[in-house]
Amino acid sequence: MNGKPDAYSMISCAAFALMSLSLSRQIQCGFEVDLMSFYLGCLILQLMKINYLLAVVGVCYSYCLIILRSSFSSSSNVPQETPCLGPEEQRVVIQVDLQQLENNNSGCILQHFHSSFESLLQQFQTCVEELEKNNSNIAKMLTEKVKDNYKSVVTDHNFITDAIPHETINNLQKLVKLMVDAGFEKVCFEVYNIYRKEWLEDLLISKLLRLGKMGFHDYMIGRWIKTSEVALRILFPSERQLYNRVFSDSLSAASDIYFSELCRGAIIELLNFTDSFANRSPSVWRLFKIVNLFETLCDLIPEFESLFLDSLVNEAIKIKNRLGEISRDNFMEFGNMIFLTRDSEFECGTDGGVHPMTTTAIGYIVAAFWSRQNIELILRNIPWFLVMEQERLPYSISRWSLQWCSLRENWKLSHKFKKDPALRYFFMMNNLTHVKCELGTFWDDKFCKNTGQYFELYCRSSWNKVIDILKMDMNGSVAPNYETDSMKDKLNLFNHKFREMCEIQSTTWHVYNEQLRKQIVVSIESILLPTYENFICMFHNIVVGTNADKYIEYGMSNIQDLLNQSFLLQDDVCIIGLDENELVS
């Protein structure tokens, strides 16, 4: 090889290549074909050293031996590749197992087998395409079924099979049996799944969930919950009914695997949304939406277990547990933020109205009330919750009442009220009334029962001081002139204080609602008007003549009108979701 090529070396290489080919017909050690290729390479290399054109001769000789080798292999037990499929058949990727021809040495039989398989596969695909023509009608039927109260049709799992002509299903059954009997079970399931899974994903994500290019948003939570329940309780069970009908004569242990793969894409799309939603920045509203997702997955786990293999079930459980962990952490964080705020961080206004933190806390509690069962389930490994369970304390009272007291103490201690105790008590009365009105249906009244006490304190530190001006200590030993001057001074002072109180409380102080305002006004009238009327009568008796009227600035009707104009209504008080349906809308 290292020297100049000659005829002897070239003939030797050609002969050894031919010998290697012959050897491959006698033994199957695995190196015969490689040996033939080696000698053919040596032959071509030596021909090229003499003249590049002679290399063509070596190539032709090599090609002949390779073709001859292929003809030997066609009648041996070496597996062949699947013939090239037509344009429509290229939609699927199939690996055909031909080990069943291990003992068949006839090239004609193999060729006939390939032809039969192509024909059978073509028929099966045509039948599946016929099945596919019914998809639009099925999607329309499902949309109509779940348009209003979808829960009324959760047991109707035959609506897909009922919508497909029986002839189409029967033809599929026969072709499936033929393919499975011929050893093409895997091919059969894969072809069927490719056609059906694409439609399932499009129906679930695009039509039912209506997930566009913009992706999921918070407002779509209610739609996701409905879509998930429809998918697990109606769509997938109905698809399983069709699956069982088509493969009724050919179901095996692997059929559950194939069905899980059929639905996997749609299921993963649904689960991925919950995970991405839970990872967004936390908020009170989003927290309870996550609790809704957690509740839905808890309810649907039995459906996962009845329909799918452990892999998909574990995916659902994993997402459910993650939602629970995120809900628990955010729940505790928001609870501390709302209820354990330090006095230095608590800023109160000067109008005595409902504080924003009160509104937030009420919304938080209302949402927690509607989700209380799931929250208890989520919080079971929190130490204080275990203590509550041991002491058998109701969750809706013990947790919130203790923390509500902390919020109430912040109201009392706020430095904004140190200069005006009346405003502080008015604020307490306002906020507790708001709490009682919004949470009265499920809140223990003992935590709001002292609303009347704060009203008394408010009157004592404001209107009682005005009323005290009008009180007289009538003593016969006092000179009449002194009494006249004293009553004139008292009336002037009363007019000044009353005017000042009305100006402040009618222009800057806010009250929670009209009902509370009426209650306050009526209560003030009940203690103010009788005292004022008595004083005016005494004043007329002592200050005789028309001189008395010039000191009386307010008549009884004037006082009532001014009191009725006191306090501005606080129109912007709202809370987060009072209705359970609104929480999942």
C-alpha positions in Angstrom: 0.0 0.0 0.0 2.9 2.4 0.7 4.6 1.6 -2.6 3.6 2.2 -6.2 0.3 0.5 -7.0 0.4 -2.4 -9.4 -2.0 -4.9 -11.0 -1.3 -7.5 -8.4 -2.3 -5.3 -5.4 -5.4 -4.0 -7.2 -6.6 -7.5 -8.1 -5.9 -8.6 -4.6 -8.1 -5.9 -3.1 -10.9 -6.7 -5.6 -10.7 -10.4 -4.8 -10.6 -9.9 -1.0 -13.7 -7.6 -1.3 -15.5 -10.3 -3.2 -14.4 -12.9 -0.7 -15.7 -10.8 2.2 -19.1 -10.6 0.5 -19.1 -14.4 0.1 -18.1 -14.8 3.7 -21.1 -12.7 4.9 -23.4 -15.2 3.3 -21.9 -18.0 5.5 -21.4 -16.4 8.9 -23.0 -13.6 10.8 -20.2 -12.3 13.0 -20.8 -8.7 12.2 -17.4 -7.7 10.6 -17.9 -9.1 7.1 -19.5 -6.0 5.6 -17.0 -3.7 7.2 -14.1 -5.9 5.8 -15.6 -5.6 2.3 -15.9 -1.9 2.6 -12.2 -1.7 3.7 -11.0 -3.6 0.6 -13.1 -1.6 -1.7 -11.7 1.6 -0.2 -8.2 0.3 -0.8 -9.0 -0.5 -4.4 -10.4 3.0 -5.1 -7.4 4.6 -3.4 -4.9 2.7 -5.5 -6.8 3.4 -8.8 -6.8 7.1 -7.9 -2.9 7.1 -7.5 -2.6 5.8 -11.0 -5.3 8.0 -12.6 -8.3 9.9 -11.2 -10.4 8.6 -14.1 -9.7 5.0 -13.1 -11.3 5.7 -9.7 -14.7 5.6 -11.6 -14.0 1.9 -12.4 -13.5 1.2 -8.7 -16.6 3.1 -7.7 -18.7 1.1 -10.2 -17.2 -2.2 -9.0 -18.0 -1.2 -5.4 -21.6 -0.2 -6.3 -22.1 -3.6 -7.9 -21.0 -5.5 -4.8 -23.1 -3.3 -2.5 -26.2 -3.9 -4.7 -25.4 -7.6 -4.6 -25.1 -7.5 -0.9 -28.5 -5.7 -0.6 -30.2 -8.4 -2.6 -28.8 -11.0 -0.2 -30.1 -9.1 2.8 -33.6 -8.8 1.4 -34.1 -12.5 1.9 -32.4 -12.7 5.3 -33.6 -11.9 8.7 -32.3 -8.3 8.8 -35.1 -5.8 9.6 -36.1 -3.3 6.9 -37.1 0.3 7.2 -40.7 1.4 6.6 -41.4 2.4 3.0 -41.8 6.1 2.3 -45.4 7.2 2.9 -47.4 9.5 0.7 -47.9 13.3 1.4 -50.9 12.8 3.6 -49.2 9.9 5.5 -46.2 12.1 6.2 -48.4 13.8 8.8 -47.5 11.1 11.2 -44.2 9.6 12.2 -44.3 5.8 12.5 -41.7 3.2 13.3 -42.8 -0.2 12.1 -41.6 -3.2 13.9 -41.0 -6.1 11.5 -39.6 -8.6 13.9 -42.5 -10.9 13.2 -40.9 -11.7 9.8 -37.9 -13.1 11.5 -38.4 -16.6 9.9 -39.7 -15.3 6.6 -37.1 -15.5 3.9 -39.2 -14.5 0.9 -38.7 -11.0 -0.6 -42.1 -11.3 -2.3 -43.9 -11.9 1.0 -42.1 -8.8 2.5 -43.1 -6.7 -0.5 -46.7 -7.9 -0.2 -46.7 -7.2 3.5 -45.5 -3.6 3.0 -48.3 -3.1 0.4 -50.9 -4.5 2.8 -49.7 -2.3 5.7 -49.8 0.8 3.6 -53.4 0.0 2.5 -54.5 -0.7 6.0 -52.9 2.4 7.4 -54.5 4.5 4.6 -57.9 3.1 5.4 -57.4 3.8 9.1 -56.3 7.4 8.5 -59.3 8.0 6.2 -61.6 6.7 8.9 -60.0 8.9 11.5 -60.5 11.9 9.2 -64.2 11.0 8.9 -64.3 11.1 12.7 -62.6 14.5 12.6 -65.4 15.9 10.4 -67.7 15.7 13.4 -65.5 17.8 15.7 -67.1 21.1 14.8 -70.6 19.8 15.7 -69.3 18.2 18.9 -67.6 21.5 19.9 -70.8 23.4 19.3 -72.9 20.9 21.3 -70.5 21.1 24.2 -70.5 24.9 24.2 -74.3 24.9 24.2 -74.4 22.3 27.0 -72.2 24.3 29.4 -73.5 27.8 28.4 -75.6 28.2 31.5 -75.7 25.6 34.2 -73.1 23.1 33.1 -73.3 21.1 36.4 -76.6 19.7 35.2 -74.9 17.7 32.4 -71.8 16.4 34.2 -73.2 12.9 34.0 -73.7 13.0 30.2 -70.6 11.2 29.1 -72.0 9.8 25.8 -72.6 13.1 24.0 -69.5 12.6 21.8 -70.3 9.1 20.8 -73.9 10.0 20.2 -72.9 12.8 17.8 -70.8 10.5 15.6 -72.4 8.2 13.0 -72.3 4.5 14.3 -70.9 3.5 10.9 -67.8 5.6 11.5 -67.2 4.1 14.9 -67.8 0.5 13.7 -65.3 1.0 10.8 -62.7 2.3 13.2 -63.2 -0.7 15.5 -62.7 -3.1 12.7 -59.6 -1.4 11.3 -58.1 -1.1 14.9 -58.6 -4.8 15.4 -56.9 -5.6 12.1 -53.9 -3.3 12.8 -53.5 -4.6 16.4 -53.7 -8.2 15.3 -51.1 -7.5 12.7 -48.8 -6.2 15.4 -49.2 -2.5 14.8 -50.8 -1.5 18.1 -48.4 1.3 18.8 -48.8 2.7 15.3 -52.6 2.6 15.6 -52.7 4.4 18.9 -50.2 7.1 17.8 -52.1 7.9 14.6 -55.4 8.1 16.5 -53.9 10.3 19.2 -52.3 12.8 16.8 -55.6 13.5 15.2 -57.6 13.8 18.4 -55.2 15.6 20.8 -54.9 18.6 18.4 -58.6 19.0 18.4 -58.9 18.5 22.2 -56.3 21.2 22.9 -57.9 23.7 20.5 -61.4 23.1 21.9 -60.3 23.4 25.5 -57.9 26.4 25.2 -59.2 28.4 22.3 -62.9 27.8 22.4 -63.9 27.1 26.0 -61.1 29.0 27.8 -60.8 31.6 25.0 -57.2 32.1 25.7 -55.9 34.5 23.0 -52.4 35.7 22.1 -52.5 38.1 25.1 -52.4 35.2 27.6 -54.2 34.8 30.9 -55.4 37.7 33.0 -56.8 37.9 36.6 -60.4 38.3 35.4 -60.2 34.9 33.6 -60.1 32.9 36.9 -63.8 32.2 36.9 -63.5 31.1 33.2 -60.6 28.8 34.1 -62.5 27.2 37.0 -65.5 26.5 34.7 -63.4 25.2 31.9 -61.4 22.9 34.2 -64.6 21.4 35.7 -66.1 21.0 32.2 -62.9 19.3 31.0 -62.5 16.9 33.9 -66.2 16.1 34.4 -67.6 16.2 30.9 -65.1 16.5 28.0 -62.4 14.0 29.0 -64.8 11.3 30.4 -66.8 11.6 27.1 -63.6 11.4 25.1 -62.7 8.3 27.1 -66.1 6.8 26.2 -65.3 7.3 22.5 -61.8 5.9 23.1 -63.1 2.8 24.7 -65.6 2.2 21.9 -63.0 2.6 19.1 -60.5 0.3 20.9 -63.1 -2.0 22.6 -61.7 -5.2 21.0 -58.0 -4.1 21.4 -57.7 -2.5 24.8 -54.5 -3.5 26.6 -52.4 -2.4 29.6 -50.8 0.2 27.3 -54.2 1.8 26.4 -54.3 3.9 29.6 -50.8 5.3 28.8 -51.9 6.3 25.3 -55.1 8.0 26.6 -53.1 9.9 29.2 -50.8 11.1 26.4 -53.8 12.1 24.3 -55.0 14.5 27.0 -51.6 15.5 28.4 -51.2 18.6 26.3 -54.6 20.1 27.3 -54.1 19.2 30.9 -50.6 20.8 31.1 -51.9 24.0 29.5 -54.5 24.3 32.3 -52.1 23.5 35.1 -49.4 25.8 33.8 -51.8 28.8 34.1 -52.5 28.2 37.8 -48.7 28.0 38.4 -48.0 31.2 36.5 -50.9 33.0 38.2 -49.7 32.0 41.6 -46.2 33.3 41.0 -47.5 36.9 40.3 -47.0 39.7 42.8 -49.3 39.0 45.8 -52.4 41.1 46.6 -55.5 40.5 48.8 -57.7 40.0 45.7 -55.2 37.6 44.0 -54.7 35.7 47.3 -58.3 34.6 47.4 -58.3 33.9 43.7 -55.5 31.5 44.4 -57.6 29.9 47.2 -60.4 29.5 44.6 -57.9 27.7 42.3 -56.8 25.5 45.2 -60.4 24.6 46.0 -61.1 23.7 42.3 -58.0 21.4 42.1 -58.9 19.7 45.4 -62.4 19.0 44.0 -61.0 17.7 40.7 -58.3 15.4 42.0 -60.7 12.4 42.1 -61.5 13.0 38.4 -57.8 13.0 37.6 -57.3 9.7 39.5 -60.2 8.0 37.7 -59.1 9.2 34.2 -55.4 9.3 34.0 -52.2 7.6 35.1 -50.2 8.6 38.1 -47.9 11.0 36.1 -50.7 13.4 35.3 -52.3 12.9 38.7 -49.0 13.8 40.4 -48.7 16.9 38.3 -52.2 18.1 39.5 -51.4 17.3 43.1 -48.0 19.1 42.8 -49.7 22.2 41.5 -52.4 22.0 44.2 -49.9 21.7 47.0 -47.9 24.7 45.6 -51.1 26.8 45.5 -51.7 25.8 49.1 -48.2 26.9 50.2 -48.4 30.2 48.4 -51.9 30.9 49.8 -50.7 30.1 53.3 -47.7 32.3 53.1 -49.6 35.2 51.5 -52.5 34.8 53.9 -50.2 35.1 57.0 -48.4 38.0 55.4 -51.5 40.0 54.6 -53.0 39.2 58.0 -50.0 40.7 59.7 -49.9 43.7 57.4 -53.6 44.5 58.2 -53.9 43.7 61.8 -50.5 44.1 63.3 -49.7 47.6 62.0 -47.7 49.7 64.4 -49.1 52.9 65.7 -46.3 54.9 64.0 -47.5 53.4 60.7 -51.2 54.0 61.2 -52.3 57.3 59.7 -55.8 58.5 60.4 -57.6 61.3 58.6 -59.1 64.4 60.3 -62.7 63.7 59.1 -63.5 60.8 61.4 -64.7 58.7 58.5 -64.1 55.0 57.7 -60.4 54.3 57.5 -59.1 52.6 54.3 -57.5 49.9 56.5 -60.9 49.2 57.9 -62.3 48.7 54.4 -59.3 46.5 53.4 -59.7 44.4 56.6 -63.4 43.9 56.0 -62.8 42.9 52.4 -60.1 40.5 53.6 -62.4 39.0 56.3 -65.3 38.6 53.9 -63.2 36.9 51.3 -61.7 34.7 54.1 -65.2 33.8 55.3 -66.3 32.6 51.9 -63.1 30.5 51.6 -62.9 29.5 55.3 -63.1 25.7 54.7 -60.2 25.8 52.3 -58.3 28.3 54.4 -58.6 25.9 57.4 -57.3 23.1 55.2 -54.4 25.3 54.0 -53.5 26.5 57.5 -53.5 23.2 59.4 -49.8 23.1 60.0 -49.6 26.7 61.5 -49.0 26.5 65.3 -51.7 29.0 66.3 -54.2 27.1 64.2 -53.4 23.9 66.0 -53.9 25.6 69.3 -57.3 26.8 68.2 -58.3 23.3 67.1 -57.2 21.8 70.5 -59.3 24.5 72.3 -62.1 24.0 69.9 -62.4 27.7 69.0 -64.4 28.6 66.0 -62.0 29.8 63.3 -64.2 32.7 62.1 -64.2 34.2 65.6 -60.9 33.4 67.3 -58.4 34.3 64.6 -60.1 37.5 63.4 -61.4 38.8 66.7 -58.0 38.8 68.3 -56.5 40.6 65.4 -59.4 42.9 65.1 -58.8 44.0 68.7 -55.3 44.9 67.6 -56.6 47.1 64.8 -59.1 48.7 67.1 -56.3 49.6 69.6 -54.5 51.3 66.7 -57.5 53.4 66.2 -57.6 54.4 69.8 -53.9 55.2 70.1 -53.5 57.1 66.9 -51.7 60.4 67.6 -54.1 62.2 65.2 -56.8 62.1 67.8 -54.9 63.3 70.9 -56.0 66.9 70.5 -59.6 66.0 69.8 -61.1 63.2 71.8 -64.5 63.8 70.3 -63.2 63.1 66.8 -61.5 59.9 68.1 -64.8 58.5 69.5 -66.7 59.6 66.4 -64.1 57.7 64.3 -64.5 54.6 66.5 -68.2 54.8 66.2 -68.1 55.2 62.4 -65.7 52.4 61.8 -67.3 49.9 64.2 -70.7 50.6 62.6 -69.2 49.9 59.2 -67.8 46.6 60.5 -71.1 45.7 62.1 -73.1 46.5 58.9 -70.8 44.6 56.6 -70.0 41.6 58.8 -73.1 41.4 60.9 -74.4 38.2 59.2 -71.4 36.1 60.3 -69.5 38.2 62.8 -69.9 37.8 66.6 -71.7 40.9 67.8 -69.7 41.1 71.1 -66.8 42.6 69.2 -69.0 45.5 67.9 -71.4 45.8 70.8 -69.7 48.9 72.2 -70.7 51.2 69.3 -73.2 52.8 71.7 -70.5 53.3 74.3 -68.4 55.3 71.8 -71.5 57.4 70.9 -71.9 58.3 74.6 -68.2 59.2 74.8 -68.5 61.3 71.6 -71.5 63.2 73.1 -69.8 63.6 76.4 -66.7 65.2 74.9 -68.6 67.4 72.5 -72.3 68.1 72.8 -72.5 67.6 76.6 -70.1 70.5 76.9 -72.4 72.6 74.9 -75.4 71.4 76.9 -73.7 72.1 80.2 -73.5 75.8 79.3 -77.3 76.0 79.5 -77.6 74.4 83.0 -78.7 76.9 85.7 -78.2 76.7 89.5 -81.2 78.7 90.6 -80.8 80.1 94.1 -83.2 82.5 95.8 -80.3 84.4 97.5 -78.9 85.5 94.2 -79.8 88.9 93.0 -82.1 89.1 89.9 -79.8 91.3 88.0 -77.0 88.8 88.4 -79.2 86.0 87.1 -80.2 88.1 84.1 -76.6 88.9 83.2 -75.5 85.2 83.8 -78.2 83.9 81.5 -77.3 86.4 78.8 -73.7 85.3 79.0 -74.6 81.7 78.9 -76.9 82.2 75.9 -74.2 84.1 74.0 -71.6 81.4 74.8 -74.0 78.7 73.8 -74.7 80.4 70.4 -71.0 80.6 69.8 -70.2 77.0 70.7 -73.2 75.6 68.8 -72.3 77.6 65.7 -68.7 76.4 65.9 -69.7 72.7 66.4 -72.1 72.8 63.5 -69.5 74.4 61.2 -66.9 71.8 62.0 -69.1 68.8 61.9 -71.1 69.8 58.8 -68.1 70.7 56.6 -65.3 68.3 57.6 -66.6 65.3 59.5 -67.8 62.3 57.4 -70.3 59.7 58.5 -70.5 56.1 57.2 -74.1 56.2 55.8 -77.4 58.0 56.0 -78.8 55.7 58.6 -76.0 56.3 61.0 -76.3 60.1 60.4 -80.0 60.0 61.3 -79.3 58.0 64.4 -76.6 60.5 65.6 -78.8 63.6 64.8 -81.9 62.1 66.6 -79.8 61.2 69.6 -78.3 64.7 69.8 -81.7 66.3 69.5 -83.0 64.1 72.3 -80.5 65.5 74.8 -80.1 69.0 73.4 -83.5 70.2 72.5 -85.3 69.7 75.9 -82.5 71.4 77.8 -82.4 74.3 75.3 -86.2 74.7 75.5 -86.2 74.8 79.3 -83.4 77.4 79.2 -85.3 79.6 76.7 -88.5 79.5 78.8 -86.6 80.5 81.9 -84.8 83.2 79.9 -88.1 84.7 78.8 -89.4 84.8 82.4 -86.3 86.6 83.7 -85.6 88.9 80.8 -89.0 90.5 80.4 -90.0 92.3 77.3 -88.8 92.3 73.7 -85.2 92.5 74.9 -85.1 88.7 75.3 -85.6 88.0 71.6 -82.4 89.8 70.5 -80.3 87.4 72.6 -82.0 84.3 71.2 -80.2 83.5 68.0 -81.6 80.0 67.3 -85.2 78.8 67.5 -86.0 75.2 68.0 -86.6 74.6 64.3 -83.3 76.4 63.5 -81.4 74.0 65.7 -83.1 71.0 64.1 -82.2 72.2 60.6 -78.6 72.8 61.5 -78.2 69.4 63.1 -79.8 67.7 60.0 -77.1 69.4 57.9 -74.3 68.0 60.0 -71.9 65.3 58.8 -71.0 64.6 55.1 -71.8 61.2 53.7 -68.7 59.1 52.9 -69.6 57.9 49.4 -66.4 56.0 48.6 -66.7 53.2 51.2 -66.5 49.8 49.4 -65.1 46.4 50.3 -63.7 43.5 48.3 -66.3 41.1 47.1 -69.3 40.6 49.4 -70.7 37.8 47.3 -69.2 34.3 46.9 -70.1 34.3 43.2 -68.3 37.6 42.7 -65.1 36.1 44.1 -64.9 33.6 41.3 -66.4 35.7 38.5 
